[in-house]
Amino acid sequence: MDVDGSGFIDKKELRSMLEAFFTYITKDGTNSEEINKEVDNAIGEMDLNKDGMVSFEEFLKYNLKMNGLASTSI
């Protein structure tokens, strides 16, 4: 997902990933407004320090929490 190799996932990279995912799942994609909403929600949940990007650590913590492998107070 970190296409530019910066060590972070930004909104542009997350949007590209979600567009590909929705296209794969639905076979016809989804509308731009829905993807923007999903990107904003995902960044909002994962970006713990609120810098607008998701670090590997933030991504890992979020996924561990979502999979029940970490407490909700991370």
DAURTA-V436582 format. One record per pair of residues at least 4 apart in sequence whose ideal C-beta (glycine too) atoms are under 6 Angstrom apart, sorted by the first residue. I is the first residue (numbers start at 1). J is the second residue. D is the distance in Angstrom with one decimal. If there is no record, write none. Layout:
BEGIN
i/j/d
I/J/D
I/J/D
END
This chain:
BEGIN
i/j/d
1/9/5.1
1/13/5.6
1/17/5.1
2/9/5.7
3/13/5.2
8/53/3.9
8/55/5.6
9/13/5.1
9/14/5.5
9/54/4.3
10/53/5.0
11/15/6.0
11/39/5.6
14/39/5.2
15/39/5.0
18/35/5.5
18/38/5.5
19/35/5.9
22/26/5.7
22/29/5.6
22/30/4.3
23/29/4.4
30/34/4.9
30/35/6.0
43/47/5.1
46/54/4.6
46/58/5.2
46/62/4.4
47/54/5.5
48/58/5.1
54/58/4.9
54/59/5.2
61/74/4.8
64/69/4.4
64/70/3.8
65/70/4.8
65/74/5.9
70/74/5.3
END
